[in-house]
Amino acid sequence: MGIIPIISLVVFITGLSIYLLLTSKGRFLLKSLVTKIKRQGWRFRDGQLNSQRSRFSKTITIAAIILVAVIAGNSVSAQVTGSPPVSLKSVSVPEPDNLGDFVKDKVAAIKLGKTLFWDIQVGSDGLTSCASCHFHAGADNRSKNQINPGLLRINTDGTANPDTVFNVGGAPNYQLKPSDFPFHKLSSDSKTVVSDRNDVSSSQGAFNAKFVDVKPGSAEDQVTNAPDPVFNVGGTNVRRVQARNTPTVINAAFNFRNFWDGKAQNIFNGVNPFGLRDPNASVVKANNPNQLQFVKISLNNSSLASQALGPPLSSTELSADGRTFQEIGDKFGRIDNRNSLSGLQDISIGPLLSSVAEISDKLAQINNTNSISGLLQNVLSISGTKLPRVLAQKLSTLRPLGKQVVDRQDSVLGANSRWPQPGLKDKTYEQLVQDAFKPVWWKSNQLIQVDAQGRRTFVNNVDNSSQTNEYTLLEYNFSLFFGLAVQLYESTLIANDTPYDRFLEGNTSALTVQQQQGKKLFEGKGCIGCHSGLELTGASVSSVAQSGRIRRGPFGAKPPEDTGFFNIGVRPATDDRGLGGNDGLSGNGQGNPFSEARLAQLGTFKNLLGQNPPILTPPLNSSESVIADGAFKAPGLRNVELTAPYFHNGGQATLEQVVDFYSRGGDFGGLPVLNLSPEEKQQLVAFLKGLTDERVLHEKAPFDHPQLFVPNGHPGNSTSVTNDGTGKATDSLLEIPAVGRYGGSGTRNFLN
């Protein structure tokens, strides 16, 4: 056989192999061929093919027939079906480019993150966790003591004007009913407003209290309870309710920024939610165990890590007022104070701005006004400049999940379960951190000492002075570990196996005919404008990468807007400024705008966000109107059937009410009037129910979880509660049983 046939054979076989091995259709064909060979028992026996030429000829003939068939089939398929269909499964979960500089074992970091997310010992009361507001499809289905009266309200000139009157239910600890919704009620012809209430249906969190200290080895912090002028029944404090409805954490990993107002930045600084906006945020790195230094860090695609650092310090969510992340660490095991040698290398850098409570942006206007009574201002205060002290130690000696049972089949924690006893075996929080993160962030022979003036000094031993606090490197950097670990865990909570996704993959029967009609309406009536892309939100990382952080709106004068943030007329902007608020970080008392379009107008975009603003067409004018006040992040819509109540104010209880809202063009402007027919409304609702991932509904892996006890209002009603002897109402606790990888019965939907 000549050289040309051999070369042709090599080229042909190489091309065929590449096709068969590297393309999905080729692999399918190869698998089918192998299966057929196995089933029919094809054999090439001695003498069956009598010569090398015969073997080559038949082989090349068979291969040619296969290749022609494949190419022909592929061409026909391309003509009939177009490009291969894609779903959310084809979208990679965003991840920091430099994650490997911090995390040494991603699996171990996910284990740490899931433990911290669900552990109720993290809360100042030893009874609340991140999961307390995110246990039902990543959101909250509680309905008693879930009303905030409207504390974010402002005057038209921007000054604070918090509403402390409970219009829904008349007082705290009210049990919501279906008839309470929607909060903005219209007559049957949608022309007359029957009632309008600016209250917010949200999530209960912490009691009003001032942080004093941690009690090492105890899940409950030492606090001083203070009278709450808003959240009380007959003078007895009840749990505070947050000022915005709780969004789901499922699929939140796709968001470029997080929180309704976008406060949680895409860049994670290791200290608080504000990313590059906070020039003083730094952590400590050990170049070697005897040499520490303060460093600034920056991890992109990490808004979930930024978000994770808000609630643990929020005085309306998990914390007594004034606690810091180092104090969470201290709660889990205080360092040995018996040694007395002090200071070696004084590297005083002055006060650093510590993590600000999650409520800071919500109450910035309240705290910066003279129009609020001193008592209310004190109760709703935040400690935005308080120095880090001791939160990480708290977790060191307390058994991880020490109050909660972990299912033996838990997809992440099962191997460490102490079933039927609560908690994890074999692992302390210190060990979990060390398993997950590189030693330069936790291994050191030195301590970080912080004195009463905020000066930091690296020392070899504690000094036993009441004027200083000393922290191990692991304790001091606890916010870094907490944020990244929770982000990595939440990045596993991806719902991408819905009927809608299977329909996109080519299964035309995955959606009913009614749902397919609803899909056409969704895409044709303008819903897709805010809920775009495979993530079904314009606020995704991929959407920002495509459109830029700022873009011009599609209608009217096409005003500038932050990509993925919209004012759709749920409430007047004076009820809640949303994206129009400020971060509180500048020295003028107002802070920098959350709106990145406004930062561009002010010329501070690059300084605060680390890059040049996008170039708009026409160019951005510093005096033109920007869409910011009353604008909020567009949420993703998967599992929306399970995450009522809806919108940032929780003012709609059903999908039917949501569709009615869009059909009439919103309640306070901002949307086109769709005038949907009753049949079209039913089709849209049906489509939205086709966005439910059955794994989420039944809590199958990765949505399985440890046991959880959540405060569910207080015994009694909105006129009478029982005082526990300290000025607080006793709790009603709802048990959410532990569920393993194979799932369970799930929890009931809101008001069901």
N, C-alpha and C positions, 0 to 999 in steps of 0.2 A: 504494500500500500504506500503510495507516494506521500511526499511531505505536505502537499496542499490538502488532500483529504484528511490527513491527521490534524493539521491546523484547523481545518473547517470543523472537524469533530470536536476538538478542544473548545473552540469558540462556541459551538452550538451547545455542548454539554454545560459549559460554564454559564451561558445565558439562561439555559433551561433550569439549571440548579438555582441560580439567583432568583428566577421567577418563582420556582416551587418553594424555596425556603424563605424568601423575604417578602412575599406578598401574601395577603390573607387568602385570596382566591387560589393562588398556587399551592399554599399549604393545605387548603381544603381538598384540592384535586389530588395532591400527593397522598393525603390521608385516605381518601376514597380508594385510590389505586392499591395502596398497601392492604387495606381491608379486603378488597376483592381478591387479591393474590392469596391472602390467608384463608379466605372462605373457600376458594375453589381449588386450593392446593396445587397451584401451578408449580411445575418442576422442569428444570432443564437437565435432562439426563445425558449421559455419555452416548454419543452417536446420534442424538436427536438433531443437532446441527453439525454438519460434517466438516465444515471448514471455517477458518477465521473470517474469510470474506463473507461467507453466508451469515455468520454471527453478526458481523458489522452491518451488513446490508439490512438484516431484519431488525437489528437494534435501531439503526438510523431511520428505518421506515416507521417503526412503532413510535419513536420519539418525534418524528416529523408529524405524524398523524395527531399525536397528543398536542404538540405545540400549535399546529394549525387550529385544532379544536379549541384550545385554550384561548388563542388570540381572537378567533372568531367569536367565541362565547363572550370574551371580555368586551369586544367591540359592541356586540349586540346589547350586552348588559349596560354598557356605558350610554348607548343610545336610548335605552328604555328607562333606566333608573337614574342617570346622571352620576354625580359623585357619591361615593359611599356615605350613607347617612351617619350623623354624629349625634351624640347626646352629651350630657354633663360628664359622663365617664371619660370623654375625650379631653376634658379641661384639667390641666395639672393644678394641684393645690399650690398656691403661691408659698414660697419659702425664702428665708433670708439667704443672700449670696454667701455670707460669711458665717453661717450657722456652725460650721466645723471649728471655728475659733473658740467656741464656747462649749458646745455639746460634744461629749466623747462617745456617748451611746444613746442613740435616738430612742430605742425601745425602752431603755431605762428612764429616759426623760418623759416619755409618754406615761409610764407607770407612775412617776412622781406627780405629773400633772393631773392625772385622773384622781389620785389620792387627795391632793390638795383641793381640787375642784369640789369634791363631794364631802370632805371632812368638816363636820359641824363644829369642831374644836377651833377652827380658824376664827370664828366670830368672837367678839368680846364677851358675849353671853355664853359661849361654849355650846351654842345651840343653832347657829346659822352659818351657812356656807354659800359659796357661789351657786351651788345646785339648789339652794332654797328657793331661788326665783327662776330656775331653769330646769325643772325636773320633768316637765310635761312637754314632749316634743321640743325640748330646748327652751321652753317658755314657762308660763305660770298659769295654772288653771284655778287658783284659789278665788273665792268670791266673798269672803267675809273680812271686814276691816281692810278693804282694798281701795279706799277712796282717798285721794288727795284733793283738798278744796280749791286748788288753783294758786299755789304759792309762787308761781313764776310770772304772774300777771304784772304788767308794767303800765305806766301812763304813756300817752302818745309822745311825750318828750323823752321817753326812755328811762325815766326814774321809776324806782320800784313801787309797786302797788299790790302787794300780795293779798290774795283773797283768802280769808281764813274761815269763811262761812261754807258749811257743807250743804250744798243744795240737793245732792243725791243722798237721801236717807236722813238728813238733818243733823247727823253727828257721826263721829268715828264708831268703829265696831259694828257697822251696819252690814246686814246680809243682803247682798245684791239679788235682784230678781230680774227675770227676762223683761218684765214690763218697764223696768228702768231705762231700757235702751230703745232707740238711740238717744244719746244725750241732747241732740238737736232734733226735735220732733216737728214734723210737718203734718198738715191736714191731708186727707186722702187724695186730694187733687194736687198736692205738693206746692200749693200757692200761699198757704198761710202757716206761719210759725206758731205751733201750739205751745211749745216750751223750749227753752234754750238754757243749758247749764254748762258752765265752764269747768266743772270738776273733772278729775282724771281718774280713770280706773287703772290701778297700777299694782305694785307689790309691797306688802308690809316688810319692814326690816327691823331695825334696832329701836330700843327705847331711848328716850333722851337721857343721856348720862355723860359725865366728864371722866375721861380716863385718868387714873391715878398711877397704876403700876400693874405689871403682870404678877401672877403668882406661879412661879416655876413649878411645873408638875400638875398644875390645875388648869382645866380647860376654860375656866371663868376668870376674867380679868378683875382686878380691883378697880371699882369705879365709884363715883359719887352720883347718885340719881338726882335729877333736877326737875322741878315742875315743868310740864310741857303745856304752854298756853293754847296750843292748837290740837294736838293729839291726846286728848284726855276725855274720859267719861266721868262726870261728877267729881272732877278733881283727881281722879286716879289715872296715871299715865297708861296709854295703850301704845302699841308699836307704831312707829312712824311709817307713813306710806310715801314712797318715792313720787317724784313730780312728773315722771313720764312712764308710759306703759312699757313693760318688759319685752324686748324683742328676743327672738330665738337665737341661740348660739349655733344651731345646726346650719351648716353652709356659710356661717359668718366668716370663715377663713377666706372666702373669695372677695370680701370687701376691702377696698383700698383704705378707707378709714372706718372706724366703728364708733358706736354711740349714735343716737338720733341726730345730734348736732355735729358729728364728725370730730369730736374732741380727741378721740384716741387716734394718734397719728400713725401713718404708715411706717415711719421711722421709730424704732424702739430705742430709748436711751438708757434702759436698765433701771430707771429710778421712778418714773411717773408716766402718765399718759401723754405728755406734751412733746415728746421727740426733740427735734432740733430747736423748737421754740424756747426751751429752757436752757440758757447758756451755762447754768451752774450745775446741771445734772452730771454726776460722775460716780463711778464705782471704783473699787480698789483691786489692783492686780498684784500678784506676787511674782516678780521676776525670778526670785528664788525664795525659799521659805524664810529667809532673813532680810528680805528687801521688798518693801511694799511701795506702791505708788498709786496716786489717783489718776485715773484715765477716763476719757470720754469715749463712749462706745456708740455705734450706730448700726442697727440692723434693719434693712429694708424689708418690705412685705411682712411687717410684724405689728399690724394694728391690733391684732388679738392680744399680743403681749402687752401693748400699751393699755388696752382696755382692761386687762386682768388686774392691773394695779390700782384701779379706781375703787371698786366696791369694798375690798377689805379694809379701807381706811375711811369709808363714807359713814358719817354719823346718822344717815338715814337707812343704811343698808346692813353692814356687818359690824360696825365699830362704835365704841364709845368715842366721843369727840376728843381729838387730840392724840390719838394713837398713831404710831409710825410702824413701818415695816420691820424695823429692827426689833420693835417691841412684840411683834407677832413671833419673831424668831426667839426672843427672850422667853416668851410664854412656854416654849417647848423645851426649856432647859437652860437655866442661868449658868454663866461661867463661874469658876471657883474664885471667890473674892478673898481667900485667905492669904494669898501672896501680897506683899506690900511694896515691892520695888516699883518705882515709877519711871517715867519718861526717858526715852533715849533720843529719838530724832524728832525734833519739833518741826512740823511742816504746816503750821497754822495757815489755813487758806480762807479763813473767815466763814461766816455763816453760808451754808449751802441751802438752796431751796429744796425742801423735802417733798415727798409725794403729796399732792393735794387730793383731798377727799373727792370721791366721784361727784358729790353734790356741789362742788365748788362752782362750776360753771352755771349750774342751775340757780344758785342763790347769790351769784356775784352782785346782781343789782340790789338784792335785799340787804346785803352786808355793806353796801357802799352808799346808803341813803340815810338821811336823818329823819325820814318820814315814818320809820318803823319804831315802835315802842322799844325801849331798852331791853325789856324782858324778851320780846320776840327775837330781837337781834342776837341776844345772848344765847337763847336756846337753839337758834339755827346757825350758830357761828361755825366757822371752819378754821382749822389751824394750818393755813397755807404755808407759813414760814417756820413751823415747828421743826426742830432738828430730828433726824433719825435717832432712835434709841434702841429698842430691843425686841422686835416682833419675831424674828427667826428662832431665837432660843426657845420660845414657847413650844415649838414643834419638835425640838430635839429629844426631849425625854418623854413626852406624851406619846403613847402608842399610836401610830398612824391609824386613822379611822377607829379609834379606841372605843367609841360609843355606838358603832354601827357594824352590823353583820355584813360580811362579803360572801357572795355566793361562790361555791367551790368551782362553778363553771364560768365565773367571770372571765371575759375574753382577755382582760389585761391583768387583773389582780388575783385570778383564781389560784394560781400556784402558791400564793402567799396568804391565802385565806385561813383563818382560825376557826372556821365553821365547826360547830354552831356557836362558838364564842365570838364576840365582836373583835374587830381589828385585824391587822396584818401580823403575821409571825415573821421572825428572823430579820426584820428590817426596822430600823429607826429612821426618822426623817433625815438625820445626819447621813446615814448610810445611803439613803435614796438619792440625796444630793450628790454624794461622792460617786455613786455609780453612774450618774447621768452627766456630770459636768467635769470639765478639765480641771486638774489640780491648781492651775494658776489662779483660779477664781475662789478657791476655798482652803488651800493648804498653806499655812503660814505659822511660824513660831512667834510672830508678833501679834499684837492686838491694836485695834484702832480706838483711841481714847477721845472722847468728846467732852469738853468742859461746858460749864453753864453758859459761856459766851459763844459757844458753837465752834471753838477752835479745835482742830483735829491734830492729834499727835500719834505717831506710831511708837508703841512702847513694848517692853518685854514682859511686864507684869502689871497687874492692876495696882492701884494706889490706895484702895479702901477709903477714898474720899467721897463724901456725899455730894460733892460738887462736880463729879465726873462720872461718866459711864464708859465702860470698856466692852468692846465687842470682838469676838473672833472674826476672822475674814469671812467665814461662812455666814455668820449672823449679819454682818454689815452688808453683804451682797445678797441678802435674802430676796430682795425685790427682783433682782436679776433672775434668780432661779425660779421664783414664783411665776413671773411673767412668761418666760420662755417655756417652762414646763406646761403651764396651762394652755398656752398657744399650741404646742405640739399635740396635746391631748385633743383640744377642740378641733384641730386640723384633721383628726380622724373621723369627726362627726359629719360625714358627707353623705347627704341623701341624694343619690343619683340613679336609683332604680325604681323610678315611678312609672306608671303607665305612660305618661308623656314621654319619658326618656326611651322607653321601649318602642313607642310609636316612631320616634325620631330615628331609631336604629333599624326601622324597616318593618316592624310588626304592626301592620295596619289594623289589626283587630285589638290592639292594646287599648285604644280609646273607642268608646261607643260612638255611634253616629251623632248622637246629641253632643258629646264632648268634642268631636271633630268640628261640628258647627260652631261650638263655643270657641275653639281654637282659632277659627277663621275670624270670628268677631274680635277676639283678643288681639289678633295681629292687624286687623283692619280698622278697628275703631279708635286706635290711638293708645291702647294700654301698653303696647310694645315700646312706646316712646320713653317711658320711665322704667319699664321692666324688660330691658333689652338683653340680647345675648343669651347664651345657653344657661347663664346663671340667673336669668330673669331679674336682673337689677342693673341699672345704669351706673351703680356705685361700685362696680367690681374692679379689680385690678386690671383685668383685660380691657374693660371699657375705658378706664383712665389712660391705659397705654395707647389705645387707639385714638381717643378724642382729645387727650391732654387733660390736665387738672382743671382747666377752665375752658369753657366753650360759650358760644352764643346760643341763646334760646331759639327755637324754631319758629316762633310766632311774633307778630306785631313788630315792635322796634328791635326785636332780637337782643334783649338785654343780656349782659354777661351773667353766667351762673357757674357755680362749682359743679363739675360733672357728677351726676348721680344724686343731686340734691334739688328738691322741687317744693314749691309752695302750691298745694293743690286745694287750698281753701277748706281744710278741715275745721280750723278755728281762726279767729282774727289773730294777726301777728302780735297784738298786745297781750294775748293770753300766754304766749310762749314764743320768744324770739328765735329759738332754735339755732340755726346756722348764723343768725344775726347777732348772737351773743359774743362774748369775749373770753379769752383764756385767763385773765387776771394776772398775767405774768409781768407786765410792764410797770414801771414805777409811777405811772400817772393815776393808778387806782382803777382804771378801766380795763387795762389789758389790751391784747392784740385781737383783732377780729378772728373768729373761727372761719369766716368766709375768706377763701383764698383769692376770690375775685377782688375783694376789698383790700387784701394785702397787696395785690398787684397795683391797684389804684394808688395806694399809699407809698409804693416804692419799697416795701419791706419784704416782698415775696422771697427773694433770694436769700436775704439775711436770716429769715426765720424758717425757710423750708429747704435751703441748701441747693437750689437750682433756679434757673431763670424761668420766669412765667412764660406760658405759651403765647405765641403771637396770634392775635385774633384778627379776623377780617370782618368788618373794618377794624382798625386798631382800637385798643381799649382807651377810652377817654376817662380821665381822672374824675370827672364830674358827672358822668352818666349814671343813671339808676342801675343798681345791681340786684338780682334776685338773691336775697339772703334772709331778711326778716320773715319769720314764719315758714322758712324752708327746712325740710328734713330729708334725711337719707332715705332713698327708695329701698325698701327691704326686698330680699329674694322671696319668691312665692311658693317654693316647695314646702309641702306640709301645712299650707295656709289653712286648710280645713281644721287643723288641730290647735291653732295658735290664737284663738279668740281670747280676749277682745282685741279689736283692730284699731290701727292708726296710733300715732304717738300719744294720743289722749285716751286710748282704750274706749272710745265713745260709741263703737258699733259692736254688737254682740254676735252677729251672724253674717255669713257671706251674702245672704240676700240683702241685708241692710247695706253692706258695702257696695254691691252692684247698684242698688237704688241710688246711693250717693253719687256714683260716677255717672249714672244715667241722667241725673238732673244737673250735672256740671259742678258738683261740690256744693257746699253750704255757704261759703264766703268767697266765691270767685276763684279764678285760677285754672278752671278746666272748661273745655268745650262741652256744650249740652249734647248728649248722645241720643236722648229720647228713645231708649230701647223699648221694644215691645215686650209684653210678658213672656212670650216664647223665647226671645233673645236673652232676656235676663236668666231664664232657666238654663239656657245653653251655656252661658258664661259661668254660672255657678257650677254646673256639671263639669265643665272643663277645669275649673279651679280644684275640684275634688279629684280630678285625674292627676294632680300634682303630689299626691300622698304616697310616700314610700312606706310600704307595709312593714319594713324593718323598724321604722320609727314608731308606727302605730302599736306594734307588739313588743317593742323594746328589745329587739334582737341585736346581736353584735353588729356594729360597734356601739349601739345605743343602750346596751345593758349597763347596770350600775349597782353600787352598794345600797344597802338599806339607808333610808333617810327619814328623819323626823322633821316636819316643817311646822312652824307656828301657823295656826289657822284661825286667827281671830282670838277672842277671849270668851270664856263662859259668860253668858248674859247677853245683853243687847246694846243698843246705842243709848240707852238711858241708865243702865246699871251693870257694873262689873264687880268682880271680887278683888280687893286689894291684897297683895301677897305679904303685906307688912312693911314693904320698903317704898311704897308709893307707886308700885307698878301693878298692873292687872295680871292675874294668873293667865297662863297660856293654855289654849287648846292645841294639842299636837296631833297632826295627821301623819300616820306612818305610811311611807312608800316602801313596800317590801323590796328586799334585794332580788335582783334578776340576773340570771346568767346568760351566756351567749345565745342560748336557744329561745330566749324571750319569755314573755308571760302574757298576762291578760291586758296589760297597759293600764293607764289611768283615764278616768272619764274626762270628757271635754268640759270646757267652761260652762257652768250653770246646768250641766246634765246630771 
